[in-house]
Amino acid sequence: MLKELNFFSVAHEYHQKTVTLDQRTLTIRRAMTQDVRGIIALLKDVYSGRSPWGTSIVWMEINRIKTSLYLVVEDEQMIVGVVGLRIGQKDAHITNIAVMRQYQGKGIGKLLMLEIGRYALQKECDTLSLEVRQSNQTAQNLYRQLGFETRGVKKRYYHDNFEDALDMVCRLKGATRRVFQ
Ligand SMILES: CC(C)(COP(=O)(O)OP(=O)(O)OC[C@H]1O[C@@H](n2cnc3c(N)ncnc32)[C@H](O)[C@@H]1OP(=O)(O)O)[C@@H](O)C(=O)NCCC(=O)NCCS
């Protein structure tokens, strides 16, 4: 039965948009296979030369088109932001979000979170969820601003330094729903 349902399920779609931020015209669109190099370059920039995801993981993630939606922000064909969402029946899980260092603090992270939240709402998910390093105050500020709350701690979650992760959730029904409309 499940297999039959999967056979008929369709790829998640996103219609490209342009936005003006800090006097630059940026494009937000779905990530495609040809973006793998650009996404790795972005992740290397953000994580001091060491991308946490290799080429094959990025390729697989952006090609899970029936269960995932990856968006990129482009400035003149350079990828300066990326966000990933795995869409389940009730929960949509944010797998990654990153903005190139030079472009941070200009509203791109918030823009990506709002886009992905709106998409989850359209898909009638009840919640958005994610994990974030306990030390990552910048990202936590962004998530809290959008209505995320900590529902638990995942001990020693990160393999590189065994740092704990905050397990955060945003309920899309009720008051926070307005944020994403
Ligand atoms: C977290 C990240 C995606 C935010 O993207 P960004 O484009 O810089 O964020 P924005 O400019 O949209 O800012 C949104 C909010 O984030 C928080 N924020 C952004 N920069 C901050 C800083 N330097 N210090 C504290 N809070 C900050 C603020 O709450 C801000 O809202 P405000 O502008 O109303 O104060 C970006 O900093 C990044 O790529 N960091 C490295 C990768 C990472 O940590 N990813 C998260 C993994 S869970």
The ligand as an SDF file (V2000), in Angstrom:
LIG
                    3D

 48 50  0  0  0  0  0  0  0  0999 V2000
   22.3640   31.4540   11.4340 C   0  0  0  0  0  0  0  0  0  0  0  0
   22.4190   32.1520   10.0630 C   0  0  0  0  0  0  0  0  0  0  0  0
   21.8250   31.2350    8.9960 C   0  0  0  0  0  0  0  0  0  0  0  0
   21.5840   33.4440   10.1560 C   0  0  0  0  0  0  0  0  0  0  0  0
   21.5500   34.0390    8.8670 O   0  0  0  0  0  0  0  0  0  0  0  0
   21.6690   35.6230    8.6640 P   0  0  0  0  0  0  0  0  0  0  0  0
   21.3120   35.9250    7.2580 O   0  0  0  0  0  0  0  0  0  0  0  0
   22.9650   36.0980    9.1490 O   0  0  0  0  0  0  0  0  0  0  0  0
   20.5040   36.1290    9.6690 O   0  0  0  0  0  0  0  0  0  0  0  0
   19.5720   37.3890    9.4910 P   0  0  0  0  0  0  0  0  0  0  0  0
   20.3640   38.5610    9.0180 O   0  0  0  0  0  0  0  0  0  0  0  0
   18.3780   37.0080    8.7050 O   0  0  0  0  0  0  0  0  0  0  0  0
   19.1530   37.6730   11.0120 O   0  0  0  0  0  0  0  0  0  0  0  0
   18.0000   37.0740   11.5650 C   0  0  0  0  0  0  0  0  0  0  0  0
   18.1090   37.0490   13.0820 C   0  0  0  0  0  0  0  0  0  0  0  0
   19.1870   36.2050   13.4860 O   0  0  0  0  0  0  0  0  0  0  0  0
   19.7780   36.7220   14.6830 C   0  0  0  0  0  0  0  0  0  0  0  0
   21.1490   37.1680   14.3980 N   0  0  0  0  0  0  0  0  0  0  0  0
   21.7060   37.3700   13.1800 C   0  0  0  0  0  0  0  0  0  0  0  0
   23.0050   37.7310   13.3110 N   0  0  0  0  0  0  0  0  0  0  0  0
   23.2580   37.7610   14.6400 C   0  0  0  0  0  0  0  0  0  0  0  0
   24.4160   38.0310   15.4220 C   0  0  0  0  0  0  0  0  0  0  0  0
   25.5820   38.3630   14.8630 N   0  0  0  0  0  0  0  0  0  0  0  0
   24.3240   37.9160   16.7650 N   0  0  0  0  0  0  0  0  0  0  0  0
   23.1700   37.5770   17.3560 C   0  0  0  0  0  0  0  0  0  0  0  0
   22.0140   37.2860   16.6760 N   0  0  0  0  0  0  0  0  0  0  0  0
   22.0780   37.3910   15.3460 C   0  0  0  0  0  0  0  0  0  0  0  0
   18.9270   37.9110   15.0810 C   0  0  0  0  0  0  0  0  0  0  0  0
   17.8680   37.4320   15.8880 O   0  0  0  0  0  0  0  0  0  0  0  0
   18.4050   38.3690   13.7360 C   0  0  0  0  0  0  0  0  0  0  0  0
   17.2270   39.1090   13.8360 O   0  0  0  0  0  0  0  0  0  0  0  0
   17.2920   40.7360   13.9050 P   0  0  0  0  0  0  0  0  0  0  0  0
   18.0070   41.1570   12.6710 O   0  0  0  0  0  0  0  0  0  0  0  0
   15.8550   41.1340   13.9170 O   0  0  0  0  0  0  0  0  0  0  0  0
   18.0450   41.0600   15.1450 O   0  0  0  0  0  0  0  0  0  0  0  0
   23.8740   32.5590    9.6910 C   0  0  0  0  0  0  0  0  0  0  0  0
   24.4230   33.3050   10.7550 O   0  0  0  0  0  0  0  0  0  0  0  0
   24.7790   31.3860    9.3810 C   0  0  0  0  0  0  0  0  0  0  0  0
   24.8560   30.9290    8.2340 O   0  0  0  0  0  0  0  0  0  0  0  0
   25.4950   30.8860   10.4040 N   0  0  0  0  0  0  0  0  0  0  0  0
   26.4210   29.7670   10.2080 C   0  0  0  0  0  0  0  0  0  0  0  0
   25.6980   28.4650    9.9360 C   0  0  0  0  0  0  0  0  0  0  0  0
   24.7540   28.1190   11.0650 C   0  0  0  0  0  0  0  0  0  0  0  0
   25.0400   28.3460   12.2320 O   0  0  0  0  0  0  0  0  0  0  0  0
   23.5890   27.5530   10.7000 N   0  0  0  0  0  0  0  0  0  0  0  0
   22.5950   27.1320   11.6500 C   0  0  0  0  0  0  0  0  0  0  0  0
   22.7420   25.6850   11.8960 C   0  0  0  0  0  0  0  0  0  0  0  0
   21.4990   25.0960   13.0390 S   0  0  0  0  0  0  0  0  0  0  0  0
  1  2  1  0
  2  3  1  0
  2  4  1  0
  2 36  1  0
  4  5  1  0
  5  6  1  0
  6  7  2  0
  6  8  1  0
  6  9  1  0
  9 10  1  0
 10 11  2  0
 10 12  1  0
 10 13  1  0
 13 14  1  0
 14 15  1  0
 15 16  1  0
 15 30  1  0
 16 17  1  0
 17 18  1  0
 17 28  1  0
 18 19  1  0
 18 27  1  0
 19 20  2  0
 20 21  1  0
 21 22  1  0
 21 27  2  0
 22 23  1  0
 22 24  2  0
 24 25  1  0
 25 26  2  0
 26 27  1  0
 28 29  1  0
 28 30  1  0
 30 31  1  0
 31 32  1  0
 32 33  2  0
 32 34  1  0
 32 35  1  0
 36 37  1  0
 36 38  1  0
 38 39  2  0
 38 40  1  0
 40 41  1  0
 41 42  1  0
 42 43  1  0
 43 44  2  0
 43 45  1  0
 45 46  1  0
 46 47  1  0
 47 48  1  0
M  END
$$$$
